[in-house]
């Protein structure tokens, strides 16, 4: 029996389902047929991204999930191409998605579930619930809160929260921060109206960890962020308005290359 999964907006759901359900060896022909019927570049980019968001588990944030992480790069390659060649990076990404989809199926066949609408916090509560849930590494509460927050807060307000949480730990060797950045970039191309499933996937990815709750222990992956929260209080209020100094830049590069996290 198929697992229940979140439904996307009516104008993009059929194309996403075509990408999901068409066998890998037949997908190029199926997509080409859609293009001949009028499907445009932005529609295909949107459907490709959302197919990965809905159907590829973002854990670990890497490996099979690169099918989602690379979509913005494919988009940039398309923008740099000319004529019909601009479709080629998207076709490569479509094939890459099918490879990751097969791996996802072997690893448990995760899909993004529907939002439990009756449990959503109110608009006035959503932001506080989200930050509390993220701070406590609470997956269920986070999923409810981000679904509500996307419906009521602005894109800039939401992404400011994710910039912070994307950098708070070094699990998955930086891929959490990469997912934050590439989610934002891709949504600039496809439109914020598609943000809810993307932000749900992103929040779920950022909560990935091993062992017990990170909020209740001192893990090496969390230590640099916690120390940096203390350091930032010592910055001068006017730090952004200093003079440009090649010597200071070189000194910073040396420090980045040689200093420890502590």
C-alpha positions as CSV (number, residue, x, y, z in Angstrom):
1,X,0.0,0.0,0.0
2,X,1.3,3.4,-0.9
3,X,2.2,5.7,1.9
4,X,0.1,8.9,2.3
5,X,2.1,11.9,1.1
6,X,1.7,15.6,1.0
7,X,-0.2,17.0,-2.0
8,X,1.3,19.9,-3.9
9,X,-0.4,22.8,-5.6
10,X,-2.9,21.6,-8.3
11,X,-0.9,23.3,-11.2
12,X,2.3,21.4,-10.5
13,X,1.1,18.1,-8.9
14,X,0.5,16.3,-12.3
15,X,4.0,17.0,-13.6
16,X,5.6,16.0,-10.3
17,X,3.7,12.7,-10.3
18,X,4.9,12.1,-13.9
19,X,8.5,12.5,-12.8
20,X,7.9,10.3,-9.8
21,X,6.0,7.5,-11.5
22,X,7.7,7.2,-14.9
23,X,10.4,4.6,-15.0
24,X,13.9,6.0,-15.4
25,X,14.4,4.6,-18.9
26,X,11.2,6.3,-20.1
27,X,11.4,9.6,-18.3
28,X,13.3,11.6,-20.9
29,X,10.7,10.8,-23.6
30,X,7.8,11.5,-21.2
31,X,9.2,14.9,-20.3
32,X,10.0,15.7,-23.9
33,X,6.3,15.0,-24.7
34,X,5.3,17.4,-21.9
35,X,7.5,20.1,-23.4
36,X,6.0,19.6,-26.8
37,X,2.6,20.2,-25.2
38,X,3.7,23.5,-23.7
39,X,5.5,22.7,-20.4
40,X,8.0,25.5,-19.8
41,X,11.4,25.7,-18.2
42,X,10.2,27.1,-14.9
43,X,7.5,24.4,-14.6
44,X,10.0,21.6,-15.1
45,X,12.5,23.2,-12.7
46,X,9.7,23.5,-10.1
47,X,8.5,19.9,-10.6
48,X,12.0,18.5,-10.4
49,X,12.8,20.2,-7.2
50,X,9.5,19.4,-5.5
51,X,9.7,15.7,-6.6
52,X,13.0,15.5,-4.7
53,X,11.7,17.4,-1.7
54,X,8.6,15.2,-1.4
55,X,10.2,11.8,-2.3
56,X,13.8,11.8,-1.1
57,X,14.5,11.6,2.6
58,X,16.8,14.5,3.6
59,X,18.8,12.3,5.9
60,X,21.7,12.1,5.7
61,X,21.9,15.6,4.2
62,X,24.0,14.4,1.3
63,X,24.4,11.1,-0.6
64,X,21.0,10.4,-2.2
65,X,19.8,13.8,-1.2
66,X,22.2,15.4,-3.6
67,X,19.3,15.0,-6.1
68,X,17.8,18.0,-4.3
69,X,20.9,19.9,-3.4
70,X,22.2,20.1,-7.0
71,X,19.0,21.5,-8.5
72,X,20.1,25.1,-8.1
73,X,23.4,24.3,-9.7
74,X,21.7,22.6,-12.6
75,X,19.5,25.8,-12.9
76,X,22.6,28.0,-13.0
77,X,24.2,25.8,-15.7
78,X,21.0,26.1,-17.7
79,X,21.1,29.9,-17.4
80,X,24.6,29.9,-18.8
81,X,23.7,27.7,-21.8
82,X,22.0,28.9,-25.0
83,X,19.1,27.7,-27.1
84,X,17.9,24.1,-26.6
85,X,21.1,23.3,-24.6
86,X,19.6,25.0,-21.6
87,X,17.4,22.0,-21.1
88,X,20.4,19.6,-20.8
89,X,21.3,20.3,-17.1
90,X,17.7,19.7,-16.1
91,X,17.6,16.4,-18.0
92,X,20.8,15.4,-16.2
93,X,19.1,16.3,-12.9
94,X,16.0,14.4,-13.8
95,X,18.1,11.2,-14.3
96,X,20.0,11.9,-11.1
97,X,16.6,12.2,-9.2
98,X,15.6,8.7,-10.5
99,X,18.8,7.2,-9.2
100,X,18.3,8.8,-5.8
101,X,14.6,7.8,-5.8
102,X,15.6,4.2,-6.3
103,X,18.0,4.4,-3.4
104,X,15.4,6.0,-1.2
105,X,13.0,3.2,-2.0
106,X,15.6,0.6,-0.9
107,X,16.2,2.5,2.3
108,X,12.6,2.5,3.5
109,X,10.7,4.4,0.8
110,X,10.4,7.6,2.8
111,X,7.9,10.2,1.5
112,X,6.9,13.5,3.1
113,X,3.6,13.0,4.9
114,X,0.6,15.3,4.7
115,X,0.4,18.1,7.3
116,X,-1.9,17.2,10.2
117,X,-3.9,20.4,9.9
118,X,-5.8,20.0,13.2
119,X,-2.6,20.2,15.2
120,X,-1.1,23.3,13.7
121,X,-0.4,26.2,16.0
122,X,-2.0,29.6,15.4
123,X,-0.4,32.3,13.4
124,X,0.5,34.2,16.6
125,X,2.1,31.2,18.1
126,X,3.9,29.7,15.0
127,X,7.3,31.6,15.3
128,X,7.8,30.9,19.0
129,X,6.7,27.3,18.6
130,X,9.2,26.9,15.8
131,X,12.2,28.3,17.6
132,X,11.3,26.3,20.8
133,X,11.0,23.1,18.8
134,X,14.2,23.6,16.9
135,X,16.1,24.5,20.0
136,X,14.8,21.3,21.7
137,X,15.4,19.2,18.6
138,X,11.7,18.2,18.6
139,X,10.9,16.8,15.1
140,X,7.1,16.6,15.4
141,X,6.6,20.0,17.0
142,X,9.0,21.6,14.4
143,X,7.1,20.1,11.5
144,X,3.8,21.5,12.8
145,X,5.3,24.9,13.5
146,X,7.1,25.4,10.2
147,X,4.0,24.5,8.2
148,X,2.0,27.1,10.1
149,X,4.9,29.7,10.0
150,X,5.2,29.5,6.2
151,X,1.5,30.3,5.8
152,X,1.7,33.4,8.0
153,X,5.2,34.9,8.0
154,X,7.2,36.5,5.2
155,X,9.9,34.7,3.2
156,X,12.7,36.9,4.7
157,X,11.5,36.4,8.3
158,X,11.5,32.7,7.8
159,X,14.9,32.4,6.0
160,X,16.6,34.5,8.7
161,X,15.7,31.8,11.2
162,X,17.1,29.1,8.9
163,X,20.4,30.9,8.3
164,X,20.9,30.6,12.1
165,X,19.8,27.0,12.4
166,X,21.7,25.9,9.3
167,X,25.0,26.9,10.9
168,X,24.5,25.7,14.5
169,X,26.1,22.3,14.1
170,X,28.7,20.6,11.9
171,X,26.9,17.3,11.3
172,X,26.9,16.2,7.7
173,X,30.1,18.3,7.1
174,X,28.3,21.5,6.2
175,X,25.6,20.1,4.0
176,X,22.9,21.5,6.3
177,X,24.1,25.0,5.5
178,X,24.3,24.1,1.8
179,X,20.6,22.9,1.9
180,X,19.5,26.2,3.5
181,X,21.3,28.3,0.9
182,X,20.2,26.2,-2.1
183,X,16.6,26.0,-0.9
184,X,16.5,29.8,-0.8
185,X,18.1,30.2,-4.2
186,X,15.9,27.7,-5.8
187,X,12.7,29.2,-4.3
188,X,13.8,32.6,-5.8
189,X,13.5,30.9,-9.2
190,X,10.3,28.9,-8.7
191,X,8.4,31.1,-6.4
192,X,7.8,31.3,-2.6
193,X,4.3,29.8,-3.1
194,X,6.0,26.4,-3.2
195,X,7.8,27.0,0.0
196,X,5.8,24.9,2.5
197,X,7.1,21.4,1.5
198,X,10.6,22.8,1.0
199,X,10.8,24.4,4.4
200,X,9.4,21.2,6.0
201,X,12.1,19.2,4.3
202,X,14.7,21.7,5.4
203,X,13.6,21.8,9.0
204,X,13.6,18.0,9.1
205,X,17.1,17.9,7.6
206,X,18.5,20.4,10.1
207,X,17.3,18.2,13.0
208,X,19.3,15.2,11.9
209,X,21.6,13.9,14.6
210,X,22.9,10.7,16.1
211,X,22.4,9.4,19.7
212,X,20.5,11.3,22.3
213,X,19.0,14.9,22.1
214,X,21.9,17.3,21.3
215,X,20.2,20.0,23.4
216,X,20.9,17.8,26.5
217,X,24.6,17.1,25.9
218,X,27.9,18.6,24.9
219,X,28.6,17.1,21.5
220,X,31.7,18.1,19.5
221,X,29.5,18.9,16.5
222,X,27.6,21.6,18.5
223,X,30.5,23.1,20.4
224,X,31.8,25.7,17.9
225,X,28.4,27.2,17.5
226,X,27.8,27.5,21.2
227,X,31.2,29.0,21.7
228,X,30.6,31.5,18.8
229,X,27.4,32.7,20.5
230,X,29.6,33.8,23.4
231,X,32.2,35.3,21.1
232,X,29.8,37.4,19.1
233,X,28.8,39.4,22.2
234,X,32.4,40.7,22.3
235,X,32.3,42.2,18.8
236,X,32.5,46.0,18.5
237,X,29.1,47.6,17.6
238,X,30.8,49.2,14.6
239,X,32.6,46.1,13.3
240,X,30.8,46.3,9.9
241,X,32.3,49.8,9.2
242,X,36.0,49.1,9.5
243,X,38.6,50.0,6.9
244,X,39.5,47.6,4.1
245,X,42.9,46.1,4.9
246,X,44.7,43.6,2.7
247,X,47.0,42.8,5.7
248,X,44.0,42.0,7.8
249,X,42.5,39.9,5.1
250,X,45.7,37.8,4.7
251,X,45.8,37.4,8.5
252,X,42.2,36.2,8.6
253,X,43.0,33.6,5.9
254,X,46.0,32.3,7.8
255,X,43.9,32.0,10.9
256,X,41.1,30.1,9.1
257,X,43.6,27.7,7.6
258,X,45.6,27.0,10.8
259,X,43.5,27.7,13.9
260,X,41.4,25.1,15.7
261,X,37.7,25.5,16.3
262,X,38.4,26.3,19.9
